[in-house]
Amino acid sequence: MIGNWVKIKGDYGKPLKITTIDDTYNSINYFDGDAEGELTLQLNEIEPIPLTPEILGKNGWKHEFDKKDYMVKYNLGEEGKNCWMMWAIKEHNLDIQRQDKKLDVYNLKVSKVAIPCDYVHQLQHALRLCGIEKEIEL
C-alpha cells in the first residue's frame, strides 16, 4: 500500500517507504529516508519490517506502568484524547480502544478492537483505519 514501509529481500539495505505503485510494470517509487527512487520488482521481492519495541519507542509508545509486556500510545484521537493503542510484546496483538467523548471515566469504552500486528505496515494500516494520520519513524 502507498505509504507503507517495507524491505527489499537481499542486501538492499535501508527500509523503503512506497510512494507510488505501477501494476503495469511491476514497479514502485520509494523514499528511503534520504532520496527517492524507482525499482522494478516482483511482489515476492518485498518483505515486511518486523514491529519491535524499539520502533514503537521511537514513535512515542511507552511501557504501561509496571507492565513490561505491553507498550501503549495515548492521545491518538481527535484533539489528542479518547483513543489509545496497546501492543502486547509477546503476543504481537494490537489493542485499539476509543472512549466516547462524553465519558471522562477511565476504561469506559465505546469501541475496542484487538488484531494481530507483527509488522510495521500492519500498524500503519490500523492507524489509517482509525483515521489517524501519523508517520512512522524507523
Residue, then its C-alpha position, 0 to 999 in steps of 0.5 A: m500500500i502507498g505509504n507503507w514501509v517495507k524491505i527489499k529481500g537481499d542486501y538492499g539495505k535501508p527500509l523503503k517507504i512506497t510512494t507510488i505503485d505501477d501494476t503495469y510494470n511491476s514497479i514502485n517509487y520509494f523514499d528511503g529516508d534520504a532520496e527517492g527512487e524507482l525499482t522494478l520488482q516482483l511482489n515476492e521481492i518485498e518483505p515486511i519490517p518486523l514491529t519491535p519495541e524499539i520502533l514503537g519507542k521511537n514513535g512515542w509508545k511507552h511501557e504501561f506502568d509496571k507492565k513490561d509486556y505491553m507498550v501503549k500510545y495515548n492521545l491518538g484521537e481527535e484533539g489528542k484524547n479518547c483513543w489509545m493503542m496497546w501492543a502486547i510484546k509477546e503476543h504481537n496483538l494490537d489493542i485499539q480502544r476509543q472512549d466516547k467523548k462524553l465519558d471522562v471515566y477511565n476504561l469506559k469504552v465505546s469501541k475496542v478492537a484487538i488484531p494481530c500486528d507483527y509488522v510495521h505496515q500492519l500498524q500503519h494500516a490500523l492507524r489509517l483505519c482509525g483515521i489517524e494520520k501519523e508517520i512512522e519513524l524507523 
